[in-house]
Amino acid sequence: MRERRHQLNVNIAPDLLTAIKQTARKRGITIGEFITELALKEVEESENDDLIVNSLNERISNLESELLNIKRACPGQELQ
């Protein structure tokens, strides 16, 4: 079964459109295929960035907890 197609109309600079057409032509694909590849790559990178940020936030939170535990275990340390 063929996937349903949708159309996206955007306004871009003429020079950019020329560069897109040339790049797609060099790669032997249509402009639509080229733009789809770019968009999918960007979405995947964004999802990966979100995973990295979430992982870093979790690690920072764990470090903060560990530091608080160390401060509690050491007499004379001020808790913030």
Secondary structure as UniProt FT lines:
FT   HELIX           14..27
FT   HELIX           31..73
FT   TURN            75..76
//
